[in-house]
Amino acid sequence: MSTFTKTVCTTALASLLIAPAFAAPGQGQGQGWRASKNNTMGYSLMTPAERAEHQAKMRSFKTYDECIAYTTEHHKMMEERAKEKNVTLPAMQKGKYGCDDMKARGFLK
């Protein structure tokens, strides 16, 4: 395989892998919101499967109120888990919650 062919193949593959990150709202999987340590309380205390489940749940909401109801329960659960493990969770700043970000980006009503 020539260098040119390898470059074209690599570029095409990279494009396929990163394209979902630039999808417009409502396209692709779940409107582009991703759970991360910056927007998910207790992220470091969650297993990869729990993170994926949390992200899917967050992406399923249509309204801000249902998102807030879920995240309130999620925060309680993560606070309990942190207490059990004797870990201090970093404080989440107002406006850094996933629901606020999703609402600001037009994903929630």
ABEGO torsion letter per residue (X at the ends): XBAAAAAAAAAAAAAAAAAAAABBBGBEBGGGBBBBAAABBGAAABBAAAAAAAAAAAAABABAAAAAAAAAAAAAAAAAAAAAAGBBBBBBBBGABAAAAAAAAGABX
